[in-house]
Amino acid sequence: MPRNAEVIRQWKILRSIEAARCGLTVAELAASARVVTRTIWRDLAALQEAGFPLVDESRDNRTYWKINQSPFKHLTQLGLSLSELCALYLSRRLVESLVGVPFQTALGDAFAKFERDLPERMKQYLDRLPALMTARPATGRLSLPKGHDRMIEQLVDASVALRHVRMRYYSLSHDREADYLVYPLRFVCTAGAMYLRAWVPERSQVLTFAAHRVRRVSVLEERFVPDPEWAERALSQSLGPTSGPPVHIVLRFDRALAPMVAERQYHPSQVVTRHPDGSLTLELDVCDDVWLRSFVLQFGHRVRVIGPPTLAEQIRDELDAARRHYAPADRVEALATSQALIDLGDQWRLPF
């Protein structure tokens, strides 16, 4: 039997014993796992060797196996079971990959508080489980400025205390740094990064700032009173970290991609319609922005924009530009000449 299957079975045995308030017999565990009792005896011995506090209790001429919670009493008083504590230990890798690099130090400190109470042998056993469940971080890990974690902590504290913040921010689109007075409202994790939503009095609007582009933070004594109009669902209308008015988008996926698209929710507004030929129509009410265009382009020729026409034109132009990158040199020159003639015709209204 593969080693992975053995570990999974032992984990299920541990969960079953914990869920049974009065414990379980070896025969009951064998029936549940569909193995012989000799295998269950080996599994129980392996779990005990790994440091899990399994104990047996005789009752009614039968032996029941239970978990002794005493070694973790101060942790289980928080309402967490032993398997939940183990699950938290296992989730560290998952959480770190999902959240990205902000709060890495705080995450490490939080996990360390209960990890030190797990026996070393138990941790070694649990470390075998992540090999069966891998989490990959977002593509393109961000490069963070010095003192990033501290600045994020200051912004979080300011948002909780409703304090004004003087913030220096690097704008990627303008390629420059600028100072802002902001009222920090909330953080949003999306597209593999963390973003700050803040009211900017000078602009009289809520703006989105990429947390990794914050260069300096100074928390002021002045406080602000949140306006109910600022309580919009952060970035709820976009497939990425932007905001704006939604547009009704209609996409037609071919039968090869339809099953994959049908099983996912890309946005709360989506409506899926299946067609007899196996294709699928996906309708979304989202911002027409770069994140939407990136979403469409990732599917290549297996998706077609039905509406709006402006989005279809943008996707077509992008594909044309990409195709020119791969065309032979003589073809590129011909395309450039053709485009020049088209531009000239548009300028002088010639009948090209």
N, C-alpha and C positions, 0 to 999 in steps of 0.2 A: 504494500500500500504506500502511495506517495507520502512523504513526510508532511507536506502541507495539509493533507486530508486528516492526518492524525492530530495536528495542532488544532484544526478547526473543530474536530469532534470533541477534543478535550475542553475547548472554550465553551462549546454548547453544553457539555456536562456540567461545567461550573455554573453557567447561567441557570440550568434546570434545577440544580441543587439549591441555589440561592432563591429561586422563585417559589420553591416548595417550603412553606412555613414549617412543616413538621419533618422535613427531610425526605429523602428517597432511598430506596433499597437498591442494591446492585442489580437485582433482577429488573426493577422498573427502569433503571438507567439503560440496561442492555436492550430492553424492548423498545425504548424511545430512540436509541441510536442505531437499532437494528444490527447489533453485533452480539457476540457471545459474551457471557459474564467474565470469562478470563481476560478479554480485552478491556472491560471496564475496570477490573482490578489493576491492570497495568496503568490505565489512564489515571486512576485515583492516586496511585503511587507516584506517577510522574508529576502530578499537580502538587502533591505534598512536597516532593523533592524540590519543586520550583519555588516553594515558600508560601503557597496558598494554604490558609489555616482550615483545612478540612478535618472534621472530627466525626467519629462514629458514636452512635447512641443506641443502646439496646432497649427495645420496647416491644412488649407482646411477643417475645421470643423471635424477634426479627431485628436486624441491624439497619439503622437508618443513618445516612450520611448528611451532615449539615455543615454550615460554615460558621466558624467561631469569629464573631465580629469584634471581640474584645481588643485585639491588637490595633484596630483602627477606630476605636471608640470616639476619639475626639474629632475624627473626620466624618464618621457616619452620623454624628450628632447634627451635622449640617443637613441631614436628609439624604445623603448620598450612600448608595449601596456599594459593596465591594466591586461588583462588576462595573458600576458607573465610574468609580474611581479609576479602574483599569482602562475603561473606555476613554476617560479624560487623558490618561497617560498616552494612549495610542493616538488620540486626536491631535496631539501637539504638532506632529508633522503636517497634518491636514490643515490645521488652523493657520500655521505659519505660511503655508503656500497660498492660502486663499487671501489672507489679509495683506500679504506683501511685507515690505520691510518696516513700515511704520509700527511702532509699539513693540518691536522685537525684544527690546530689553525688558519691558514690562511683562510681556508674555512669558519670557524665560523666568522672571522672578515669580510670577503667579504659579506656573507649573512646578517650579522647584519647591514650593511650600508643601505640596502633598507628595511629590516624588520622593523626597527624602524619607518619608514614612513607609515606602514600599521596600520590602527586602530586596537586596541586590539580585538574588536568584530569581525573584518574581519579575523584576525588570528585564533580566536576561531572557526569561521565557516570553514576556510580552513583546520584546523587541523582535521576536521571530514573526509576529503577526503582520507588521506593516509590509513585509515582503509580499503578502497576499493582497495588499490594498495600498496602491501607490497614488500619491497626489503630486501633480506637477505644478510648479509655480507658473504664473502668467508669463507668456513669452516676452522676452526683453526686460529683464530685471532693471529697475530704475537705479540710476546713480544719484545718491542723495548728498546734499550739502552737509558740511560739518555742523554739528549741533542740531540736526534735523529732529531727533526724538524730543529734545528739550523744547523746541519751538512748537511742536505738535501738542505737547503737554500744556504749554502756556495757552495755546488757542482753545484747547478743550476746557481748561479751568476758566478761561474768560467767558466761554459760551455758557457754562453752568452758572457763573456768577453774574452774567449779563453785563460784562464790562466792555468799554470801548477798547479797541486795539489799534495801535499804529503799526502798520505792517509794510515792509519792503518786499516787493514782488517782481520777479522776472517774467516779462511777457514774451512768450515764444513768437507770437505773430508780429510783434513790433520790435523784437530783438533788443529790448532795453529794460532796465529796472526802473520802478516808480514806487513812490510812497502812497499808501492808502490809509484812510481812516475807515475802519470797518467795524460792524457789529456782528461777530461770529454767531451763526445760528445752528449749523449742524454739519456733520461730515458724512460723505457718501463714498462708499467703496464701489468702484465700477471700472471696467476695462483694465483691470490689473493695477489700479492706482487708487489713491485716496484724494478726494476733492472737498474743499471747504465751500459751503454756501454761506454768504455773508451779505448783509445789507450795507450798501455803500452810500452814505448820505450825500456825497458830492454828485453822485449819479442818480440818486433817488430811485434805486432799484437793487434787487438781489442779484449778485454776480457769483460766478463760479470760479474758484481759484484752485489750481493744481497744488496740492500740499507740498510736493517735492520741489516746487519752484519758489516757495517762500524763502526769503533770504534773511530776514530779521523780523523779530516780534517784540513789541513793547506793550505790555498790558497797562492801561491807564486806570485811574481811580474812578473816572466818570462811569455811570451806569446808563443802560438804555432800557426802555420798556418795549418789549416785542409788540409789533402791530399784527393783528389777526390776518391782515392781507399778506404777510410774509410767510404764513404757515402753509404754503403750497406744497404739494408732494414733490420733494426735491428730484429734479431731473427725470420726472415721471414720463415726460413726453418724448424722450429720446432713447435711442438704443445705446447711447454712450454718455459721456460727461458734458452734455450741452443742454440748453433749454431753448424753447421757442414754441411758436404755434404749431399744432399738429396738422398734418396733411393726410388725406386718405390714400394709402398706398395699396396697390393690387399687384401681386406677383404670381406668375404661373410656373410651377416646378414640374419637370418631366417625371415620368413614372420611376426612373432610377433613384431620384432623390426624395420622392413623395413620402415613402415610409419614414425616413429619418426626420423630415420636416414635421410630419404629423405628430410625432411623439414628443416634440419639444414645445415649450412656451417661450417665445421670444419677447412678447410684450403682453400685458394684461388685456389690451384692446383687440388682440388677434382673433380672426375668424377663419376657420379652415373649411374648405369645400372640396370634397373628393369628386373626381370625374370618372365616367365609365372606362376611359382609356388608361386609367391608372395614374394620370397626372393629378395635380393638386393646386388649388388657388389659395393663397395666403393673403389676407387683408389685414392691414395695420393702420392705426391712426397715430403716427409718430412724426417727429421733426424731419424735414428734408434737409439733412446735414451730411457731413463727411462720414459719420458713423453709419448712417443708413446706406450710403453708397458703398462703403467698405463691406457691409453686410451682404449686399446684392452681388458685388463683384467676386466674393469668395466662392460663389457657386458656379462661376464661369458660364458656359453655354447651356447649362441645364436649368437655368431660370430665365424668364422673360418678364420685363416690366410691362404690365398692361396699362397702368396709370399711376400717377399723372403723366401726361406727355413730356413735361419738362424733365422729370426724372429719367424717362426713357432716353431722352436726348443726351443727358449728362452721362449716362452709362455707355451709350454708343460712342460718344466723343472720347471717353476714357479708354474704351477698348480699341478704338482706332489709334489713339496715341500709343498704347501699349504695343499694338501690332507693328507700328513703325520701328520700334526698338529691335525687332527680330527680322525685319525685312532685309534682303540683300542690298548692298550699297547702291546699285543702279536703280533698284525699286524705290529706295528712300528718296533718291534724287528726283525720280519721276513723280512721286507723291508730293514732294515739296513744290515742284513746278506746277502740278495740278492745283494744289491748295493756293498758290500765289495767283493763278488765273481766276480761281473762284473768288478770292478776296478782291481782285481787281474788278471783276464783274459786279460784285456787291457795291464797290465804291462808285463805279461809273454807270451802274445799272445796265451793263452790257448783257446780251442774251446768252450767257454761257450756261 
